[in-house]
């Protein structure tokens, strides 16, 4: 099937817009390659430090400089269920590398915080910035310049985007991302949500709530809902930088172990020392970025990626915008319903056909680019299911029909003709809504505003019984500059309970929602944020707010002259400085807007004047973005 003409047109527009920054990025890769295999430039003292702690076999190979040395960047810690399985990966990787005549070393570790633990807590204000710290930490690990390829061990929310940004800074190195898989299915997510809402209503005890939470999060592996962590895995496969079909194979299974081993074999085969050199920075181009966005829309993935993948794209010299994402969403049908967009968890999604089924459908419909990947067969390999036959890894074509049409469907009979996300525009600003999680009858809300500058204040208003029957909660000063853009998932049980009572409710915020959030119409990531003087800070209690997610409209229905003349309300809930938040003051001061990736670090190639590449976009309602590359503007610094 030839590529869909609109996919081709959007990709070409991104390519042209990105031409200067992409060329600069690739020039950096070429310069790194010209220096030769990575240990050649090292002095004798440099090299001695590299192998000082190695055993005799590895030391001899590193001295000789004739075999690949594999750098491992690990996000292991044993508090995150998703990352606990990584504990013994380095020793397994080292052992297999030796069998293959190579060497492997842990180049460095990166932090990995759990958003599930920090929801509603002060630590959540560090969450978004942890992505940039992870990128820097990965770069520190690889800075020793002693490696011929890299494996990245990470799964969860900010961790994979951070690892990707760090990896792209060393884009001349071949790289593979290695998931550890989801935990087995626990209590149904719908049951957990019901108890959360009953607890918010005072109808369930803390002991009852804790029991269902413990039954949901119960074993090593990724949480089983389709939030940011599991969306990460699908997007990595869509870009061709993770082994085909490897996302949702459970930890501790023979197939998981076989895929882990194959990742080592494959990345060692891609180094510049062989004849199949595949540097990461060449694989991730505008086509790969478009594939990732297409996969996000087709599966109803996490809204967090509307921020993260703009940052990832920039790290590869590619300029991606929310308008690109919105237009792709209007082309790509919704093919999966996984919680919070449905009742199934990712294990059931996998059993119904999973990623191979969805990608086969998208490729056959011309909605994905077939491009070079970490495997020789290209993207078509990602439409095949991994299997074990007599202990050997093989693959088979994805199922011709869905094993469960309530979970995954074909392009010919999708759940919806359009994808999971929609861009909203209006006099309040620009924001996004996860359309796939909201039932059609809740997609239009017009009600009076209840304005708060901290989510806890909305809970207090509810407890006091003063919330209107129908209302739009406008939660301000939750953007990246204000307090690090924490997720506001803690509001979901309250608003969900009120919606269940037949009340019209919606959320409008310059903050984020968890990738697990759904059901409630929520305009999130509203830009410009209140802390930048954004119009969201001009909304007042009692203003009539219209959220029309089908038409993409977000506006306050007041006289335009009066609204424009209003001052932005002050922040009465400034961020605290405990739990390490004081250490991130510079990040809050330097961070860019959400629609430019909310980056607090320089990312991507330098401009001709040595400054970081940035872009300013001008938008009109219903129009395309007109983006032009320009040096970073200090007014947004």
C-alpha positions as CSV (number, residue, x, y, z in Angstrom):
1,X,0.0,0.0,0.0
2,X,1.4,3.4,-0.9
3,X,1.7,6.0,1.8
4,X,-1.5,8.0,2.6
5,X,-1.2,11.4,0.8
6,X,-1.9,13.4,3.9
7,X,0.6,11.4,5.9
8,X,3.1,12.1,3.1
9,X,2.2,15.8,3.1
10,X,2.5,16.3,6.9
11,X,5.8,14.4,6.9
12,X,7.2,16.6,4.1
13,X,6.1,19.7,5.8
14,X,8.0,18.6,9.0
15,X,11.0,17.7,6.9
16,X,11.2,21.1,5.2
17,X,10.6,23.0,8.5
18,X,13.3,20.9,10.1
19,X,15.9,21.0,7.3
20,X,18.4,23.4,9.0
21,X,18.3,21.8,12.4
22,X,18.3,18.2,11.0
23,X,21.3,19.0,8.8
24,X,23.2,20.4,11.8
25,X,22.3,17.3,13.8
26,X,23.5,14.9,11.1
27,X,26.7,16.8,10.7
28,X,27.4,16.2,14.3
29,X,26.9,12.5,13.8
30,X,29.2,12.5,10.8
31,X,31.9,14.3,12.7
32,X,31.7,11.7,15.6
33,X,32.0,8.9,13.1
34,X,35.1,10.4,11.4
35,X,36.9,10.1,14.7
36,X,36.8,6.3,14.3
37,X,35.7,3.5,16.7
38,X,35.3,5.0,20.1
39,X,38.4,3.9,22.0
40,X,40.9,4.8,19.3
41,X,41.2,8.5,20.4
42,X,41.7,7.5,24.1
43,X,45.1,8.0,25.6
44,X,46.8,5.1,27.4
45,X,45.7,6.6,30.7
46,X,42.1,7.0,29.5
47,X,42.0,3.4,28.3
48,X,43.5,2.0,31.5
49,X,40.8,3.7,33.5
50,X,38.2,2.1,31.2
51,X,39.2,-1.5,31.8
52,X,40.8,-1.2,35.3
53,X,37.9,-3.0,37.1
54,X,37.3,-5.6,34.3
55,X,38.1,-9.3,34.5
56,X,41.0,-10.7,32.5
57,X,38.9,-11.6,29.4
58,X,37.2,-8.2,29.1
59,X,40.5,-6.4,29.9
60,X,42.3,-8.2,27.1
61,X,39.6,-7.4,24.6
62,X,39.4,-3.7,25.6
63,X,43.2,-3.4,25.4
64,X,43.2,-4.9,21.9
65,X,40.4,-2.6,20.7
66,X,39.1,-5.0,18.1
67,X,35.7,-6.0,19.6
68,X,32.6,-4.0,20.3
69,X,32.2,-2.6,23.8
70,X,28.5,-2.2,24.8
71,X,27.5,0.6,27.1
72,X,24.5,-0.1,29.4
73,X,22.4,2.9,30.7
74,X,20.1,1.6,33.4
75,X,17.2,3.1,35.2
76,X,17.0,0.2,37.7
77,X,15.6,0.7,41.1
78,X,13.6,-1.8,43.1
79,X,10.9,0.6,44.2
80,X,9.4,0.9,40.7
81,X,7.7,-2.3,39.8
82,X,8.4,-1.8,36.1
83,X,12.1,-1.4,36.7
84,X,12.7,-4.0,39.4
85,X,13.2,-6.8,36.8
86,X,16.3,-4.9,35.5
87,X,18.2,-5.8,38.7
88,X,20.1,-8.7,37.1
89,X,20.1,-7.5,33.4
90,X,23.7,-6.1,33.5
91,X,25.3,-9.4,34.6
92,X,23.2,-11.3,32.0
93,X,24.2,-8.8,29.3
94,X,27.8,-8.9,30.2
95,X,27.8,-12.7,30.1
96,X,26.2,-12.9,26.7
97,X,28.5,-10.2,25.3
98,X,31.5,-12.3,26.3
99,X,30.0,-15.3,24.6
100,X,29.7,-13.2,21.5
101,X,33.3,-12.1,21.7
102,X,32.4,-8.6,22.9
103,X,32.4,-6.7,26.2
104,X,29.7,-4.8,28.0
105,X,29.9,-2.3,30.9
106,X,27.3,-0.4,32.9
107,X,28.1,3.1,31.6
108,X,25.8,4.8,34.1
109,X,22.5,4.8,36.0
110,X,19.8,7.4,35.7
111,X,17.1,8.4,38.2
112,X,13.7,6.8,37.9
113,X,10.9,8.2,40.0
114,X,7.4,6.7,40.2
115,X,4.6,9.0,39.3
116,X,2.2,6.6,41.0
117,X,3.9,7.3,44.4
118,X,4.1,11.0,43.9
119,X,0.5,11.7,42.6
120,X,-0.9,14.5,44.7
121,X,2.3,15.0,46.6
122,X,5.0,17.6,46.5
123,X,7.4,15.3,44.7
124,X,5.2,15.4,41.6
125,X,6.6,18.8,41.0
126,X,10.0,17.1,40.1
127,X,8.4,14.6,37.7
128,X,8.6,16.5,34.4
129,X,12.0,17.9,35.1
130,X,13.3,14.4,35.9
131,X,13.1,13.7,32.2
132,X,15.7,16.4,31.5
133,X,17.8,15.2,34.4
134,X,17.7,11.6,33.0
135,X,18.8,12.9,29.6
136,X,21.8,14.7,31.2
137,X,22.6,11.6,33.4
138,X,22.5,9.3,30.3
139,X,24.9,11.8,28.6
140,X,27.2,11.7,31.6
141,X,27.3,7.9,31.4
142,X,28.2,7.9,27.7
143,X,30.6,10.8,28.0
144,X,33.5,8.5,28.6
145,X,33.4,7.9,24.9
146,X,34.5,4.2,25.3
147,X,31.5,2.5,23.7
148,X,30.6,1.2,20.3
149,X,26.8,0.8,21.0
150,X,24.4,1.3,23.9
151,X,21.5,-0.5,25.5
152,X,18.9,1.5,27.4
153,X,17.0,-0.2,30.2
154,X,14.0,2.0,31.0
155,X,10.2,1.9,30.7
156,X,8.2,4.4,32.7
157,X,6.8,7.9,32.2
158,X,9.6,10.5,31.9
159,X,12.3,7.8,31.8
160,X,12.0,6.7,28.2
161,X,11.8,10.2,26.8
162,X,14.8,11.2,28.9
163,X,16.8,8.2,27.8
164,X,15.9,9.0,24.2
165,X,17.0,12.6,24.4
166,X,20.3,11.5,26.0
167,X,20.7,8.7,23.4
168,X,20.2,11.2,20.6
169,X,22.9,13.4,21.9
170,X,25.1,10.4,21.1
171,X,23.3,9.6,17.9
172,X,26.4,8.2,16.2
173,X,26.1,5.1,18.5
174,X,23.8,2.2,17.5
175,X,21.2,1.8,20.3
176,X,18.4,-0.5,21.4
177,X,15.8,0.1,24.1
178,X,15.0,-3.0,26.2
179,X,11.6,-3.2,28.0
180,X,11.0,-5.6,30.9
181,X,7.3,-6.1,30.2
182,X,4.1,-5.6,32.2
183,X,3.0,-7.3,35.4
184,X,0.3,-10.0,35.0
185,X,-3.3,-8.8,35.1
186,X,-4.6,-7.9,38.5
187,X,-8.0,-6.5,39.6
188,X,-9.8,-4.9,36.7
189,X,-9.0,-1.2,36.3
190,X,-12.7,-0.4,36.2
191,X,-13.2,-2.0,39.6
192,X,-10.3,0.1,41.0
193,X,-11.7,3.3,39.5
194,X,-15.1,2.5,41.1
195,X,-13.7,2.1,44.5
196,X,-11.6,5.3,44.1
197,X,-14.8,7.2,43.3
198,X,-16.7,5.7,46.2
199,X,-13.8,6.7,48.5
200,X,-13.9,10.3,47.2
201,X,-17.6,10.2,48.0
202,X,-16.9,8.9,51.5
203,X,-18.6,5.6,50.7
204,X,-15.5,3.4,51.0
205,X,-13.0,3.0,53.7
206,X,-9.2,3.5,53.4
207,X,-8.7,-0.2,54.0
208,X,-11.0,-1.1,51.1
209,X,-9.3,1.4,48.8
210,X,-5.8,0.1,49.8
211,X,-6.9,-3.5,49.1
212,X,-8.0,-2.8,45.5
213,X,-4.9,-0.7,44.9
214,X,-2.7,-3.6,46.2
215,X,-4.6,-6.0,44.0
216,X,-4.0,-3.8,41.0
217,X,-0.3,-3.0,41.6
218,X,0.8,-6.4,42.7
219,X,3.9,-7.8,41.0
220,X,7.1,-6.8,39.2
221,X,6.5,-5.3,35.8
222,X,4.8,-2.2,34.3
223,X,1.4,-1.2,35.6
224,X,-1.1,-2.8,33.3
225,X,-3.2,0.3,32.2
226,X,-2.4,2.1,29.0
227,X,-0.7,5.1,30.5
228,X,2.5,6.9,29.6
229,X,4.8,3.9,30.5
230,X,3.1,1.5,28.2
231,X,2.6,4.1,25.5
232,X,6.3,4.6,25.6
233,X,6.9,1.0,24.5
234,X,4.5,1.3,21.5
235,X,6.1,4.5,20.3
236,X,9.6,3.0,20.6
237,X,8.4,0.1,18.4
238,X,6.8,2.6,16.0
239,X,10.2,4.3,15.5
240,X,11.9,1.0,15.0
241,X,14.3,1.3,18.0
242,X,13.0,-1.6,20.1
243,X,12.7,-5.2,19.0
244,X,9.5,-6.1,17.2
245,X,6.7,-7.3,19.4
246,X,8.7,-7.0,22.6
247,X,6.6,-4.4,24.5
248,X,4.1,-6.5,26.4
249,X,5.9,-9.8,27.1
250,X,5.7,-10.4,30.8
251,X,8.8,-10.4,33.0
252,X,10.3,-13.8,34.0
253,X,9.0,-15.7,31.0
254,X,11.2,-17.7,28.5
255,X,10.1,-15.4,25.6
256,X,11.0,-12.3,27.6
257,X,14.5,-13.8,28.2
258,X,14.9,-14.7,24.6
259,X,14.0,-11.2,23.5
260,X,16.4,-9.7,26.0
261,X,19.2,-11.8,24.6
262,X,18.3,-11.0,21.1
263,X,18.6,-7.3,21.9
264,X,22.3,-7.8,22.9
265,X,23.0,-9.8,19.7
266,X,21.3,-7.2,17.5
267,X,22.9,-4.1,19.0
268,X,26.4,-5.7,18.7
269,X,25.7,-6.4,15.1
270,X,25.0,-2.7,14.3
271,X,28.3,-1.2,15.4
272,X,30.7,0.7,13.1
273,X,33.1,-2.3,13.5
274,X,30.8,-4.4,11.4
275,X,29.1,-4.1,8.0
276,X,25.6,-3.2,9.3
277,X,26.2,0.1,11.0
278,X,22.9,1.7,12.1
279,X,23.4,4.8,14.3
280,X,20.4,5.8,16.3
281,X,20.5,9.4,15.0
282,X,20.1,8.2,11.4
283,X,17.2,5.9,12.3
284,X,15.1,8.6,14.2
285,X,14.2,11.1,11.5
286,X,10.9,12.9,10.7
287,X,9.4,9.7,9.3
288,X,10.1,7.8,12.6
289,X,8.6,10.7,14.6
290,X,5.5,10.7,12.4
291,X,5.2,6.9,13.0
292,X,5.4,7.5,16.7
293,X,2.6,10.1,16.6
294,X,0.5,7.8,14.4
295,X,0.9,4.9,16.8
296,X,-0.1,7.2,19.7
297,X,-3.3,8.3,17.9
298,X,-4.3,4.8,16.7
299,X,-4.0,3.3,20.2
300,X,-5.3,6.2,22.3
301,X,-2.0,6.7,24.1
302,X,-0.9,9.1,26.8
303,X,-1.4,12.8,26.5
304,X,2.1,13.3,28.1
305,X,3.6,12.4,24.8
306,X,2.3,15.6,23.2
307,X,5.0,17.2,25.3
308,X,7.7,14.5,25.4
309,X,7.8,13.6,21.7
310,X,8.2,17.3,20.7
311,X,11.3,17.3,23.0
312,X,12.5,13.9,21.6
313,X,12.0,15.2,18.0
314,X,14.0,18.4,18.8
315,X,16.8,16.2,20.1
316,X,17.1,14.7,16.6
317,X,16.9,18.1,14.9
318,X,13.2,17.6,14.0
319,X,10.6,20.3,14.6
320,X,7.3,18.8,15.5
321,X,4.2,20.9,16.5
322,X,0.9,20.3,18.2
323,X,-0.8,21.2,14.8
324,X,1.1,18.2,13.2
325,X,-0.2,15.9,15.9
326,X,-3.8,17.3,15.6
327,X,-3.8,16.8,11.9
328,X,-2.4,13.3,12.1
329,X,-5.1,12.5,14.7
330,X,-7.8,13.5,12.2
331,X,-6.4,11.1,9.7
332,X,-5.6,8.1,11.9
333,X,-8.5,5.9,13.1
334,X,-8.7,4.7,16.7
335,X,-7.9,0.9,16.6
336,X,-7.6,0.0,20.3
337,X,-9.5,0.4,23.5
338,X,-7.3,-0.2,26.5
339,X,-7.9,1.3,29.9
340,X,-8.5,4.3,30.4
341,X,-10.0,4.3,26.9
342,X,-11.7,0.9,27.5
343,X,-11.9,-1.8,30.1
344,X,-9.0,-4.0,28.9
345,X,-5.5,-4.0,30.3
346,X,-2.3,-4.3,28.2
347,X,-2.2,-8.1,28.7
348,X,-5.6,-8.4,27.2
349,X,-4.6,-6.0,24.4
350,X,-1.5,-8.2,23.7
351,X,-3.7,-11.4,23.7
352,X,-6.2,-9.7,21.3
353,X,-3.4,-9.0,18.7
354,X,-1.5,-6.1,20.3
355,X,1.1,-4.0,18.7
356,X,1.8,-6.4,15.7
357,X,-1.9,-6.4,14.7
358,X,-2.3,-2.6,15.0
359,X,1.0,-1.9,13.1
360,X,0.0,-4.4,10.3
361,X,-3.3,-2.5,9.9
362,X,-1.6,0.9,9.8
363,X,1.1,-0.2,7.3
364,X,-1.4,-1.9,5.1
365,X,-3.5,1.3,5.1
366,X,-0.5,3.5,4.2
367,X,-0.7,5.2,7.6
368,X,2.8,4.4,8.7
369,X,6.2,4.8,7.0
370,X,8.2,1.7,6.2
371,X,11.6,2.7,7.3
372,X,15.0,1.4,8.4
373,X,14.9,0.1,11.9
374,X,17.1,-1.9,14.3
375,X,16.2,-5.1,12.4
376,X,17.0,-5.7,8.7
377,X,13.4,-6.3,7.7
378,X,12.3,-2.7,8.5
379,X,8.9,-1.8,9.9
380,X,7.2,-4.9,8.4
381,X,9.0,-6.9,11.0
382,X,6.9,-5.1,13.6
383,X,3.7,-6.5,12.2
384,X,4.9,-10.0,13.2
385,X,4.5,-11.7,16.6
386,X,7.6,-13.0,18.4
387,X,7.5,-16.7,19.2
388,X,9.7,-19.4,20.8
389,X,10.1,-22.6,18.8
390,X,12.2,-25.4,20.4
391,X,13.8,-22.7,22.5
392,X,14.8,-20.5,19.6
393,X,13.3,-17.0,18.9
394,X,11.2,-16.8,15.7
395,X,8.3,-14.8,14.6
396,X,4.9,-15.3,12.9
397,X,2.6,-13.0,11.0
398,X,0.1,-11.1,13.2
399,X,-3.4,-12.5,13.4
400,X,-5.5,-11.9,10.4
401,X,-8.5,-11.1,12.6
402,X,-8.8,-9.6,16.1
403,X,-9.1,-12.1,18.9
404,X,-11.3,-9.5,20.8
405,X,-13.0,-6.8,18.8
406,X,-13.9,-5.0,22.0
407,X,-10.2,-4.3,22.4
408,X,-8.6,-4.1,19.0
409,X,-10.1,-3.6,15.5
410,X,-9.1,-3.1,11.9
411,X,-8.8,0.1,9.9
412,X,-11.9,-0.9,8.0
413,X,-14.0,-1.1,11.2
414,X,-12.3,1.2,13.8
415,X,-13.7,2.3,17.1
416,X,-13.7,5.9,15.8
417,X,-12.7,7.4,12.4
418,X,-10.2,9.7,14.1
419,X,-7.5,9.2,16.7
420,X,-7.2,9.7,20.4
421,X,-6.2,13.4,20.7
422,X,-7.6,16.8,19.6
423,X,-6.1,20.3,19.7
424,X,-8.2,22.9,21.3
425,X,-8.0,26.6,20.4
426,X,-9.8,29.7,21.7
427,X,-9.4,32.9,23.7
428,X,-8.2,30.9,26.8
429,X,-5.2,29.6,24.8
430,X,-4.3,26.3,23.1
431,X,-4.6,23.0,24.8
432,X,-5.2,19.3,24.2
433,X,-7.9,16.8,25.1
434,X,-7.8,13.0,25.1
435,X,-10.9,12.5,23.0
436,X,-10.7,8.7,23.0
437,X,-11.3,8.5,26.7
438,X,-14.4,10.7,26.8
439,X,-17.8,9.3,25.8
440,X,-19.5,11.4,23.1
441,X,-22.2,12.7,25.4
442,X,-19.5,14.3,27.6
443,X,-17.5,16.0,24.8
444,X,-19.4,19.3,25.0
445,X,-19.6,21.2,28.2
446,X,-20.7,24.8,28.7
447,X,-20.8,25.9,32.3
448,X,-19.6,28.4,34.8
449,X,-16.0,28.5,35.9
450,X,-14.7,27.5,39.3
451,X,-11.2,28.9,39.4
452,X,-8.5,27.6,41.8
453,X,-4.7,27.8,41.7
454,X,-4.2,24.4,43.5
455,X,-6.0,21.1,43.0
456,X,-6.4,20.7,46.7
457,X,-8.6,23.8,46.8
458,X,-11.2,22.2,44.5
459,X,-11.4,19.2,46.9
460,X,-12.0,21.7,49.8
461,X,-14.8,23.4,47.9
462,X,-16.5,20.1,47.3
463,X,-16.1,19.1,50.9
464,X,-17.7,22.5,51.9
465,X,-20.6,21.7,49.5
466,X,-20.3,25.0,47.6
467,X,-19.5,23.7,44.1
468,X,-22.2,24.5,41.5
469,X,-24.2,21.6,40.0
470,X,-22.5,22.0,36.6
471,X,-19.1,23.7,36.4
472,X,-15.8,23.8,34.6
473,X,-12.9,23.6,37.0
474,X,-10.2,26.0,35.9
475,X,-7.0,25.0,37.7
476,X,-4.2,27.6,37.1
477,X,-0.5,27.9,37.9
478,X,0.1,24.3,37.2
479,X,2.3,24.8,34.2
480,X,6.1,24.0,33.9
481,X,7.2,27.5,34.9
482,X,4.8,27.8,37.8
483,X,5.6,24.6,39.6
484,X,7.1,22.0,37.2
485,X,3.7,21.0,35.7
486,X,2.6,18.2,38.1
487,X,0.1,15.6,37.0
488,X,-3.4,16.4,38.4
489,X,-4.7,12.8,38.4
490,X,-5.7,13.2,42.1
491,X,-8.7,15.2,40.8
492,X,-10.0,12.4,38.6
493,X,-11.9,10.5,41.3
494,X,-13.8,13.6,42.5
495,X,-14.7,14.8,39.0
496,X,-15.6,11.3,37.9
497,X,-17.9,10.9,40.8
498,X,-19.7,14.2,40.1
499,X,-20.0,13.2,36.4
500,X,-21.6,9.9,37.5
501,X,-24.2,11.9,39.4
502,X,-25.4,13.4,36.1
503,X,-23.6,16.7,36.5
504,X,-21.8,18.4,33.7
505,X,-18.2,18.9,34.7
506,X,-14.9,19.5,32.9
507,X,-11.4,20.5,33.7
508,X,-9.3,23.2,32.1
509,X,-5.7,23.6,33.2
510,X,-2.2,24.6,32.3
511,X,-1.0,21.4,34.1
512,X,-0.9,17.8,33.1
513,X,-3.1,14.7,33.7
514,X,-1.7,11.2,34.3
515,X,-1.7,8.9,31.2
516,X,-4.2,6.9,33.2
517,X,-6.7,9.7,33.3
518,X,-9.8,9.5,31.2
519,X,-13.6,9.8,31.3
520,X,-13.7,13.5,32.2
521,X,-13.5,16.1,29.4
522,X,-10.2,17.8,30.2
523,X,-8.4,20.6,28.4
524,X,-4.9,20.2,29.5
525,X,-1.4,21.7,28.8
526,X,-3.1,25.1,28.1
527,X,-0.5,27.4,26.7
528,X,0.5,30.1,27.4
529,X,0.4,29.1,31.1
530,X,-0.7,31.5,33.8
531,X,2.8,31.9,35.0
532,X,3.7,33.3,31.6
533,X,0.8,35.7,31.6
534,X,-1.5,33.4,29.7
535,X,-5.2,34.1,29.3
536,X,-6.1,31.2,31.4
537,X,-5.1,33.4,34.3
538,X,-7.8,35.9,33.3
539,X,-10.7,33.5,33.8
540,X,-12.8,34.4,36.8
541,X,-15.3,32.5,39.0
542,X,-18.7,32.5,37.3
543,X,-17.4,33.1,33.8
544,X,-19.2,30.9,31.2
545,X,-16.6,28.5,29.7
546,X,-17.2,26.4,26.6
547,X,-15.3,23.2,26.0
548,X,-16.3,21.7,22.6
549,X,-13.9,18.9,22.0
550,X,-15.5,17.8,18.8
551,X,-15.0,21.2,17.2
552,X,-11.7,21.9,19.0
553,X,-12.9,25.0,20.8
554,X,-11.9,26.3,24.2
555,X,-13.2,29.7,25.1
556,X,-14.6,31.9,27.8
557,X,-17.9,33.6,26.8
558,X,-17.3,37.1,28.0
559,X,-17.0,40.4,26.2
560,X,-13.7,40.4,24.3
561,X,-12.6,43.9,25.3
562,X,-13.4,43.2,29.0
563,X,-11.5,39.9,28.9
564,X,-8.5,41.4,27.3
565,X,-8.3,44.2,29.8
566,X,-8.3,41.9,32.7
567,X,-5.0,41.3,34.6
568,X,-3.8,37.8,35.2
569,X,-4.7,36.7,38.7
570,X,-1.9,36.3,41.1
571,X,-0.7,32.9,42.2
572,X,-1.9,32.5,45.8
573,X,-0.4,29.0,46.2
574,X,3.3,29.3,45.3
575,X,5.3,26.1,45.2
576,X,6.9,25.0,48.4
577,X,10.6,24.2,48.7
578,X,10.7,20.8,50.5
579,X,11.2,17.4,49.0
580,X,14.0,18.7,46.8
581,X,11.9,21.3,45.0
582,X,14.3,24.1,45.9
583,X,17.0,22.3,43.8
584,X,14.9,22.7,40.7
585,X,14.4,26.5,40.8
586,X,16.6,27.0,37.8
587,X,14.6,24.4,35.8
588,X,11.4,26.4,36.5
589,X,13.1,29.6,35.5
590,X,14.5,28.2,32.2
591,X,11.8,25.8,31.1
592,X,10.1,26.5,27.8
593,X,6.3,26.2,27.0
594,X,4.5,22.9,26.9
595,X,3.9,23.1,23.2
596,X,7.7,23.3,22.7
597,X,8.4,20.3,24.8
598,X,8.7,22.0,28.2
599,X,12.4,21.6,28.0
600,X,14.6,23.0,30.8
601,X,17.8,22.0,29.1
602,X,19.4,22.9,25.7
603,X,18.3,20.2,23.3
604,X,19.2,19.5,19.7
605,X,22.0,20.9,17.5
606,X,23.3,24.4,17.9
607,X,22.2,27.2,15.6
608,X,24.7,28.9,13.4
609,X,25.3,31.5,16.1
610,X,26.0,28.8,18.7
611,X,22.6,29.2,20.5
612,X,20.1,26.4,20.9
613,X,17.6,25.9,18.1
614,X,14.1,27.0,19.0
615,X,11.0,27.8,17.1
616,X,8.2,30.3,17.5
617,X,4.8,29.3,15.9
618,X,2.0,31.6,14.9
619,X,-1.5,30.0,15.0
620,X,-4.9,30.9,13.7
621,X,-8.1,29.1,14.6
622,X,-8.6,26.3,12.2
623,X,-5.3,27.1,10.4
624,X,-2.0,25.3,10.2
625,X,1.0,26.2,12.2
626,X,3.6,28.4,10.5
627,X,6.8,27.6,12.2
628,X,10.2,29.1,11.5
629,X,13.4,28.1,13.2
630,X,15.1,30.9,15.1
631,X,17.7,31.2,17.8
632,X,16.4,30.7,21.4
633,X,14.6,33.9,22.5
634,X,15.6,35.1,26.0
635,X,12.0,36.1,26.6
636,X,11.1,32.4,26.9
637,X,14.2,31.5,28.8
